[in-house]
């Protein structure tokens, strides 16, 4: 297991220098957010990103948020193939730069969805919060406006300003598509990119839908064990794999994250390990990573990773904002650093117990 930490680039208030000081963290998970979705990433920009990270004493081996254009997901004939060709070119360039894994998702219009970014907890920390009943009373525009207003002016992946301007157009793209149509478009995409991955030696790791159920009647398909099996069967290749996100899949209380890890084993290319707290009636929030703080057993999750002999990357995921820190919701330094240390401590204990 290799511990990593998400970094949002030079504008991130969580600097590479500070990440480097977290014991056991050896790499960062990054992206090029200034490149419009659908365009090929320039080789020079990839090289500059890697150079900045390696100069700080860290590695760049995982890219997260190589986003897929809505025309690909919706199956729009006009420019779909052009965008896929750009994606293929980017994969080739990333592999040439030493990137091992690309994390992406196939969620229509909205990325991860929360009804509040700064829910205040009893200990005076704040966290991201989901209330299904509150969401049912909102329109897509209202949700988008709330997330944007609570972001504090920070650009959030999946909630970029241009999406709001084109929100109705985006919804129109998916009118009549349905779940099966989205599956077909995902299969079309995989049939084009996985052969490139096999050629250049890079893994594609799809992220589960967050939360794993439909939002505003838009189809969502990466939602549970049966659908993960179907996804892997769309293109049988070791390069076609999963980002096993404990928090996203754990939003459904019927899911066993340790069971998923043991079942999917070698097809897991990247792990997001975090905790969340269910309060009932469709309400949950992102808790501290410590098992007793939430509804997931992180010891059992890390033990399952150990049992399958996992050697890939793991990162602590969404954290609370604590100790007065201001910044990107879910991605402050302090709580994620505590999470990384906790996960590494569990891993050390499990490793020694198994000898």
C-alpha positions as CSV (number, residue, x, y, z in Angstrom):
1,X,0.0,0.0,0.0
2,X,1.3,3.5,-0.9
3,X,-0.1,6.5,0.9
4,X,-0.9,9.5,-1.3
5,X,-2.6,12.9,-0.7
6,X,-4.7,14.9,-3.1
7,X,-3.3,18.3,-4.2
8,X,-5.1,20.8,-6.3
9,X,-2.2,22.6,-7.8
10,X,-0.2,25.8,-7.2
11,X,-3.3,27.7,-6.0
12,X,-4.1,25.1,-3.3
13,X,-3.5,26.6,0.1
14,X,-2.3,23.1,1.2
15,X,1.2,23.4,-0.2
16,X,3.5,20.6,-1.4
17,X,5.9,21.5,1.4
18,X,3.3,20.8,4.0
19,X,2.2,17.6,2.4
20,X,5.8,16.4,2.3
21,X,5.9,16.8,6.1
22,X,3.1,14.2,6.7
23,X,4.9,11.0,7.8
24,X,4.4,8.2,5.3
25,X,2.9,10.2,2.5
26,X,5.1,9.7,-0.6
27,X,3.0,11.0,-3.5
28,X,0.3,13.4,-4.4
29,X,-2.7,12.9,-6.6
30,X,-3.1,15.8,-8.9
31,X,-4.7,17.1,-12.1
32,X,-4.5,20.0,-14.6
33,X,-7.7,21.9,-13.8
34,X,-6.9,24.8,-16.2
35,X,-7.3,22.6,-19.3
36,X,-10.9,22.7,-20.5
37,X,-12.7,19.3,-20.3
38,X,-12.4,17.6,-23.7
39,X,-9.1,19.1,-24.7
40,X,-5.8,17.1,-24.8
41,X,-3.4,17.9,-22.0
42,X,-0.2,19.4,-23.4
43,X,2.9,17.4,-22.8
44,X,4.7,20.5,-21.5
45,X,2.0,21.1,-18.9
46,X,2.2,17.5,-17.7
47,X,6.0,17.8,-17.4
48,X,5.7,21.1,-15.5
49,X,3.3,19.5,-13.0
50,X,5.5,16.5,-12.5
51,X,8.6,18.7,-12.1
52,X,6.9,20.8,-9.4
53,X,5.9,17.7,-7.5
54,X,9.2,15.9,-7.8
55,X,11.2,19.0,-6.8
56,X,9.2,19.0,-3.6
57,X,10.3,15.5,-2.9
58,X,7.1,13.8,-3.8
59,X,5.9,11.5,-6.7
60,X,3.2,11.9,-9.3
61,X,1.8,8.5,-10.1
62,X,-2.0,9.0,-10.0
63,X,-4.1,11.6,-11.8
64,X,-7.5,12.3,-10.4
65,X,-10.1,14.2,-12.4
66,X,-9.1,13.5,-16.0
67,X,-12.8,14.5,-16.6
68,X,-14.9,13.1,-19.4
69,X,-16.8,15.6,-21.6
70,X,-20.6,15.5,-21.4
71,X,-20.8,14.8,-25.1
72,X,-19.1,11.4,-24.4
73,X,-21.3,10.5,-21.5
74,X,-24.5,11.6,-23.3
75,X,-23.4,10.1,-26.6
76,X,-23.6,13.2,-28.6
77,X,-22.5,12.4,-32.2
78,X,-21.1,15.7,-33.2
79,X,-17.8,15.8,-31.2
80,X,-17.8,12.6,-29.1
81,X,-15.1,10.9,-31.2
82,X,-13.0,14.0,-31.2
83,X,-13.1,14.3,-27.4
84,X,-12.3,10.6,-27.1
85,X,-9.2,11.0,-29.4
86,X,-8.1,13.8,-27.1
87,X,-8.5,11.6,-24.1
88,X,-6.4,8.8,-25.8
89,X,-3.7,11.3,-26.5
90,X,-3.7,12.5,-22.9
91,X,-3.4,9.0,-21.6
92,X,-0.4,8.4,-23.9
93,X,1.3,11.6,-22.6
94,X,0.5,10.7,-18.9
95,X,2.0,7.2,-19.3
96,X,5.1,8.7,-20.9
97,X,5.5,10.9,-17.8
98,X,5.3,7.9,-15.5
99,X,1.7,8.1,-14.4
100,X,0.3,4.7,-13.4
101,X,-3.4,5.3,-12.8
102,X,-6.1,7.7,-13.9
103,X,-9.2,8.2,-11.6
104,X,-12.3,9.4,-13.4
105,X,-16.1,9.1,-13.1
106,X,-19.1,8.8,-15.5
107,X,-21.7,10.8,-13.5
108,X,-24.0,12.9,-15.8
109,X,-23.9,16.7,-15.2
110,X,-23.3,16.7,-11.4
111,X,-20.2,15.2,-9.8
112,X,-20.3,14.4,-6.1
113,X,-23.4,15.9,-4.5
114,X,-23.9,17.4,-1.0
115,X,-26.6,19.7,0.3
116,X,-24.2,21.7,2.5
117,X,-20.4,22.1,2.5
118,X,-20.1,23.6,6.0
119,X,-22.3,21.7,8.4
120,X,-21.3,22.6,11.9
121,X,-20.6,19.6,14.2
122,X,-20.8,19.4,18.0
123,X,-17.0,19.7,18.3
124,X,-17.2,23.0,16.3
125,X,-15.6,21.5,13.2
126,X,-17.4,21.8,9.9
127,X,-18.0,19.2,7.3
128,X,-19.8,18.3,4.1
129,X,-23.4,17.1,4.7
130,X,-26.1,15.3,2.7
131,X,-29.8,15.5,3.4
132,X,-32.0,13.6,0.9
133,X,-35.2,15.2,1.9
134,X,-33.7,18.7,1.6
135,X,-32.4,17.8,-1.9
136,X,-35.8,16.7,-3.0
137,X,-37.1,20.2,-2.3
138,X,-34.4,21.8,-4.5
139,X,-34.2,22.4,-8.2
140,X,-30.9,21.7,-9.9
141,X,-30.3,25.4,-10.2
142,X,-30.9,25.9,-6.5
143,X,-28.5,23.1,-5.5
144,X,-25.9,24.5,-7.9
145,X,-26.2,28.0,-6.5
146,X,-26.0,26.7,-2.9
147,X,-22.8,24.7,-3.5
148,X,-21.2,27.6,-5.4
149,X,-22.1,30.1,-2.7
150,X,-20.7,27.9,0.1
151,X,-17.5,27.3,-1.8
152,X,-16.0,30.6,-0.7
153,X,-14.9,31.4,-4.2
154,X,-12.9,28.3,-4.5
155,X,-13.3,26.3,-7.8
156,X,-14.7,22.9,-7.0
157,X,-14.1,20.0,-9.5
158,X,-17.5,19.0,-10.8
159,X,-19.1,22.3,-9.9
160,X,-17.3,24.7,-12.3
161,X,-19.1,28.0,-13.1
162,X,-19.5,27.1,-16.7
163,X,-21.7,24.2,-15.8
164,X,-24.2,26.5,-14.2
165,X,-24.4,28.6,-17.4
166,X,-25.1,25.4,-19.4
167,X,-27.1,23.5,-16.8
168,X,-30.3,23.3,-18.8
169,X,-28.5,22.3,-22.0
170,X,-26.7,19.6,-20.0
171,X,-30.0,18.2,-18.8
172,X,-31.4,18.3,-22.3
173,X,-28.5,16.1,-23.5
174,X,-29.7,13.3,-21.2
175,X,-33.4,13.6,-22.0
176,X,-34.6,10.1,-23.0
177,X,-31.2,8.5,-22.6
178,X,-32.0,6.4,-19.6
179,X,-29.8,4.0,-17.7
180,X,-29.2,1.6,-20.6
181,X,-28.2,4.5,-22.8
182,X,-25.6,5.6,-20.3
183,X,-24.3,2.0,-20.1
184,X,-23.9,1.9,-23.9
185,X,-22.0,5.2,-23.9
186,X,-19.7,4.0,-21.2
187,X,-19.0,0.8,-23.1
188,X,-18.3,2.9,-26.3
189,X,-15.8,5.0,-24.3
190,X,-14.0,2.0,-22.7
191,X,-13.7,0.2,-26.1
192,X,-11.7,3.2,-27.3
193,X,-9.5,4.0,-24.3
194,X,-8.7,0.6,-22.7
195,X,-6.7,-0.6,-25.7
196,X,-4.6,2.5,-25.4
197,X,-4.1,1.8,-21.7
198,X,-3.0,-1.8,-22.5
199,X,-0.6,-0.4,-25.1
200,X,1.1,2.2,-22.9
201,X,0.7,0.5,-19.5
202,X,-1.7,2.8,-17.6
203,X,-4.7,1.9,-15.5
204,X,-8.2,3.4,-15.7
205,X,-10.0,3.4,-12.3
206,X,-13.6,4.5,-12.3
207,X,-14.9,6.3,-9.3
208,X,-18.3,5.2,-7.9
209,X,-21.2,7.7,-8.1
210,X,-21.4,9.9,-5.1
211,X,-23.9,9.3,-3.6
212,X,-24.7,6.0,-5.4
213,X,-28.2,6.7,-6.5
214,X,-29.9,9.0,-9.1
215,X,-29.9,12.7,-8.6
216,X,-32.7,14.8,-10.2
217,X,-33.7,11.7,-12.2
218,X,-30.3,11.7,-14.0
219,X,-29.1,8.1,-14.5
220,X,-26.3,6.8,-12.3
221,X,-24.8,3.4,-12.9
222,X,-21.6,2.9,-10.8
223,X,-23.6,2.3,-7.7
224,X,-23.0,-1.1,-6.1
225,X,-21.6,-4.6,-6.4
226,X,-23.9,-5.8,-9.3
227,X,-23.2,-2.7,-11.3
228,X,-19.5,-2.8,-10.6
229,X,-19.4,-6.4,-11.9
230,X,-21.3,-5.2,-15.0
231,X,-18.9,-2.4,-15.5
232,X,-15.8,-4.6,-15.3
233,X,-17.4,-6.9,-17.8
234,X,-17.8,-4.1,-20.4
235,X,-14.2,-4.5,-21.3
236,X,-12.3,-7.5,-19.8
237,X,-8.8,-6.2,-19.1
238,X,-6.6,-5.8,-16.1
239,X,-6.3,-2.1,-17.1
240,X,-10.0,-1.6,-16.7
241,X,-10.5,-1.2,-13.0
242,X,-11.9,0.6,-10.0
243,X,-11.3,3.4,-7.6
244,X,-12.8,1.8,-4.5
245,X,-14.2,4.8,-2.6
246,X,-15.3,3.8,0.9
247,X,-17.3,7.0,1.4
248,X,-19.2,7.0,-1.8
249,X,-20.2,3.3,-1.7
250,X,-20.6,3.6,2.1
251,X,-23.4,6.1,1.6
252,X,-25.6,3.1,1.0
253,X,-25.8,1.3,4.4
254,X,-26.4,-2.0,2.7
255,X,-22.9,-2.0,1.3
256,X,-20.0,-3.9,2.9
257,X,-16.8,-2.1,1.9
258,X,-14.5,-4.8,3.2
259,X,-16.6,-7.3,1.2
260,X,-16.2,-5.2,-2.0
261,X,-12.4,-5.0,-1.4
262,X,-12.1,-8.8,-1.1
263,X,-14.4,-9.5,-4.0
264,X,-12.9,-7.1,-6.6
265,X,-9.3,-7.6,-5.4
266,X,-6.8,-7.0,-8.2
267,X,-9.3,-4.9,-10.2
268,X,-8.9,-2.1,-7.6
269,X,-6.3,0.3,-8.8
270,X,-6.9,3.1,-6.3
271,X,-8.4,3.4,-2.9
272,X,-10.2,6.4,-1.3
273,X,-10.5,5.6,2.4
274,X,-12.7,7.8,4.6
275,X,-15.5,7.6,7.1
276,X,-19.0,9.0,7.2
277,X,-21.8,9.1,9.8
278,X,-25.3,8.0,9.0
279,X,-28.0,9.8,11.0
280,X,-31.0,8.1,9.4
281,X,-33.7,9.2,7.0
282,X,-31.2,9.8,4.2
283,X,-28.9,12.0,6.2
284,X,-25.1,11.5,6.4
285,X,-22.0,13.7,6.8
286,X,-18.3,13.3,6.4
287,X,-16.9,12.4,9.8
288,X,-13.3,12.1,11.1
289,X,-11.5,9.0,9.8
290,X,-11.5,7.3,13.2
291,X,-13.9,4.3,13.1
292,X,-15.7,5.3,16.3
293,X,-16.5,8.8,14.8
294,X,-18.5,7.4,11.9
295,X,-20.5,4.4,10.6
296,X,-17.7,2.6,8.8
297,X,-15.1,0.3,10.3
298,X,-11.8,1.5,8.9
299,X,-9.9,-1.2,10.7
300,X,-11.9,-3.8,8.8
301,X,-11.4,-1.9,5.5
302,X,-7.6,-1.7,5.9
303,X,-7.5,-5.3,7.0
304,X,-9.3,-6.3,3.8
305,X,-6.8,-4.3,1.7
306,X,-4.0,-6.1,3.5
307,X,-5.6,-9.5,2.9
308,X,-5.7,-9.0,-0.9
309,X,-2.1,-8.0,-0.9
310,X,-2.9,-4.5,-2.1
311,X,0.2,-2.6,-3.4
312,X,-1.6,0.4,-5.1
313,X,-2.2,3.9,-3.9
314,X,-4.6,4.9,-1.1
315,X,-5.4,8.4,0.0
316,X,-7.4,9.8,2.9
317,X,-10.5,11.3,1.5
318,X,-12.9,14.1,2.5
319,X,-12.0,15.6,5.9
320,X,-13.5,18.1,8.2
321,X,-12.3,21.7,8.5
322,X,-10.7,21.8,12.0
323,X,-8.6,24.1,14.1
324,X,-9.9,27.2,12.3
325,X,-8.6,26.2,8.9
326,X,-10.1,27.9,5.9
327,X,-10.0,26.4,2.4
328,X,-11.5,24.0,0.0
329,X,-14.4,22.1,1.6
330,X,-13.4,18.6,2.4
331,X,-9.8,19.2,1.5
332,X,-8.1,21.0,4.3
333,X,-4.7,19.9,5.5
334,X,-5.2,19.1,9.1
335,X,-8.0,16.5,9.2
336,X,-6.7,14.7,6.1
337,X,-3.2,14.6,7.6
338,X,-4.7,13.0,10.8
339,X,-6.6,10.6,8.5
340,X,-3.4,9.6,6.6
341,X,-1.6,9.0,10.0
342,X,-4.5,6.9,11.3
343,X,-4.6,4.8,8.1
344,X,-0.9,4.2,8.2
345,X,-1.1,3.3,11.9
346,X,-3.8,0.8,11.2
347,X,-1.7,-0.6,8.3
348,X,1.4,-1.0,10.5
349,X,-0.6,-2.8,13.2
350,X,-2.3,-5.1,10.8
351,X,1.0,-5.9,9.0
352,X,2.7,-6.7,12.3
353,X,-0.2,-8.8,13.6
354,X,-0.1,-10.9,10.4
355,X,3.5,-12.0,10.8
